[in-house]
Amino acid sequence: MQDRTVIMKIIVATFAGLLAFDTAMFTTMLDLPIFWRNLWLGFCIAFFLVTLGAVFVLCGDLNSEHSKPEDATPKE
């Protein structure tokens, strides 16, 4: 896998994680009406799911590149 692709996936996961953290702070620390708190909570959950998905996609791509070859001899 190319380094540029891996770096972009890491950047997306990091940025979404930071946005999830920020929106969680907006949900809990700002004195807003219930509509805005629920809206920020929705954004927080959405960004968290994007972060989680990006991490799993990144780990899955990295594991597929480093799997054992079929003709490898077993260790004794």
C-alpha atoms as one frame of an Amber mdcrd trajectory, in Angstrom:
protein
   0.000   0.000   0.000   1.290   3.447  -0.811   2.387   5.724   1.990   0.186
   8.544   0.731  -2.955   6.391   1.065  -2.049   5.332   4.600  -1.281   8.909
   5.649  -4.608  10.149   4.242  -6.518   7.471   6.157  -4.664   8.359   9.354
  -5.446  12.055   8.807  -9.153  11.329   8.259  -9.341   9.184  11.397  -7.493
  11.784  13.469  -9.542  14.714  12.203 -12.825  12.879  12.785 -11.667  11.920
  16.287 -10.805  15.517  17.114 -14.180  16.671  15.815 -15.915  14.008  17.915
 -14.043  15.264  20.984 -14.904  18.902  20.250 -18.578  18.196  19.631 -18.723
  16.142  22.850 -17.422  19.182  24.700 -20.026  21.386  23.003 -22.722  18.916
  24.036 -21.771  18.900  27.705 -20.133  22.258  28.508 -22.142  24.848  26.638
 -25.394  26.062  28.164 -27.579  25.597  25.094 -31.236  24.733  24.530 -32.059
  21.046  24.243 -32.293  21.172  20.427 -28.695  22.363  20.074 -27.417  19.865
  22.648 -29.068  17.031  20.764 -27.691  18.335  17.485 -24.138  18.440  18.892
 -24.633  14.969  20.366 -25.690  13.685  16.939 -22.571  15.183  15.385 -20.465
  13.659  18.153 -21.847  10.167  17.559 -21.492  10.524  13.789 -17.863  11.647
  14.009 -17.089   8.872  16.477 -18.499   6.288  14.071 -16.445   7.772  11.229
 -13.341   7.560  13.428 -14.062   3.966  14.385 -14.734   2.986  10.781 -11.578
   4.699   9.542  -9.460   2.909  12.133 -10.912  -0.482  11.188 -10.436   0.199
   7.468  -6.862   1.306   8.058  -6.047  -1.728  10.213  -7.681  -4.066   7.720
  -5.655  -2.610   4.855  -2.427  -2.852   6.818  -3.067  -6.458   7.865  -3.813
  -7.566   4.314  -0.416  -6.305   3.143   1.504  -8.159   5.846  -0.133 -11.562
   5.781   2.011 -14.682   5.579   2.699 -16.013   2.106   1.132 -19.360   1.221
   4.473 -21.053   0.527   6.004 -20.105   3.904   7.398 -23.007   5.870   6.071
 -23.455   9.424   8.382 -22.669  12.326   9.481 -25.582  14.467
